[in-house]
Amino acid sequence: MTMSSNEPAHAPLRELLPAPGATDVDLASVYAYPVGLDRPWVRANMVASADGGAVGPSGRSRDLSSVPDRRIMGVLRGLSDVVLVGAATARAEGYGPVRSRRAWAHLREGRPDTPRVAVVSRSLDLPEALLTEAPQDARTLVFTTSHAPPERIARVREHAEVVVVEGRSVGPEHVVNGLAERGLYRVLTEGGPHLLAEYVAAGLLDELCLTVSPHLLGSGAPRIVAGGSGAPGAPEHASVQNTPVRLARLLEADGHLFARYLR
Ligand SMILES: NC(=O)c1ccc[n+]([C@@H]2O[C@H](COP(=O)([O-])OP(=O)(O)OC[C@H]3O[C@@H](n4cnc5c(N)ncnc54)[C@H](OP(=O)(O)O)[C@@H]3O)[C@@H](O)[C@H]2O)c1
């Protein structure tokens, strides 16, 4: 997902749950992280079409977004210590460091002006701005594997903090431990679908903020979780999980629904 700084006036967000009707919704309190965290709390923010698609014809999620969606995204970023993404999302959506915003300056008291961006990548093919434009107190954090090309690791290290995990994969537990070691407890992952699937499979997703956007994308669009189809030859349902989540909040604006699910 991407954000633009000059947004037009927005439709008011209306609360449907738990108290129907409220229109003066204080997003920072609706989406506050639990207090007194003693471990990273992993929240995902994703957008899907009414028929479950996560990527529009442009190859990005912005086809599904809206002014209120971007407003919520901004607040979620402002509340977080770190924005975690898969490298394919960083490339597709042209990620740079999170820009500070006056609107959520009060949410950053005692913390750097912006959350850090943490990116997971085997290839280390990352947008240049993500590496070179991050402020010193919010340097980009890159999780990669010992199989990444050494010259790329050295190049990325010139600008970003790099965590090299032994082996071929950066497991969600490596990332969560790495964030915990740095005191980055309020985690906001913005996907993409492949990265998110790993956190769901590992039981490490605490919360899903899901925007349901009034569009139909058809069968060609991936879901908000993708990949990980189980063992070769296994029936398709073999890797299907069933983790119950609780609908804690539901907001609406302009026909877009904003659900907050807690595990
Ligand atoms: N609807 C939404 O809310 C939403 C949100 C985000 C993104 N999107 C869309 O989703 C698409 C991109 O998502 P995606 O699912 O294809 O990719 P992704 O999850 O964003 O990133 C996958 C990449 O992350 C790295 N990675 C993931 N797991 C890894 C592991 N265990 N170890 C090491 N590296 C790992 C690899 O990077 P390398 O390739 O660098 O090795 C991998 O190719 C874009 O079209 C984007 O617009 C939609």
The ligand as a Gaussian input file, in Angstrom:
#p B3LYP/6-31G(d) Opt

LIG

0 1
 N       -3.852000      -6.051000      -0.607000
 C       -2.932000      -5.700000       0.219000
 O       -3.221000      -5.258000       1.340000
 C       -1.481000      -5.817000      -0.158000
 C       -0.506000      -5.570000       0.796000
 C        0.838000      -5.687000       0.433000
 C        1.163000      -6.032000      -0.862000
 N        0.200000      -6.258000      -1.773000
 C        0.559000      -6.635000      -3.142000
 O        1.140000      -7.933000      -3.082000
 C        2.158000      -8.059000      -4.063000
 C        3.467000      -8.434000      -3.401000
 O        3.256000      -9.439000      -2.442000
 P        3.908000     -10.910000      -2.550000
 O        3.063000     -11.799000      -1.731000
 O        4.141000     -11.241000      -3.981000
 O        5.323000     -10.712000      -1.883000
 P        5.775000     -10.236000      -0.419000
 O        5.180000     -11.130000       0.597000
 O        5.604000      -8.790000      -0.268000
 O        7.345000     -10.482000      -0.533000
 C        7.855000     -11.747000      -0.860000
 C        9.360000     -11.582000      -0.840000
 O        9.791000     -11.356000       0.500000
 C       10.995000     -12.049000       0.747000
 N       10.689000     -13.149000       1.645000
 C        9.463000     -13.595000       2.016000
 N        9.594000     -14.616000       2.873000
 C       10.910000     -14.799000       3.060000
 C       11.669000     -15.694000       3.854000
 N       11.084000     -16.616000       4.621000
 N       13.022000     -15.614000       3.816000
 C       13.632000     -14.668000       3.046000
 N       12.966000     -13.778000       2.276000
 C       11.619000     -13.853000       2.291000
 C       11.466000     -12.539000      -0.612000
 O       12.165000     -11.412000      -1.156000
 P       13.231000     -11.446000      -2.372000
 O       12.386000     -11.692000      -3.593000
 O       13.876000     -10.108000      -2.345000
 O       14.175000     -12.554000      -2.083000
 C       10.129000     -12.783000      -1.313000
 O       10.227000     -12.837000      -2.714000
 C        2.230000      -6.718000      -4.762000
 O        1.459000      -6.799000      -5.919000
 C        1.610000      -5.763000      -3.765000
 O        1.050000      -4.659000      -4.402000
 C       -1.125000      -6.185000      -1.450000

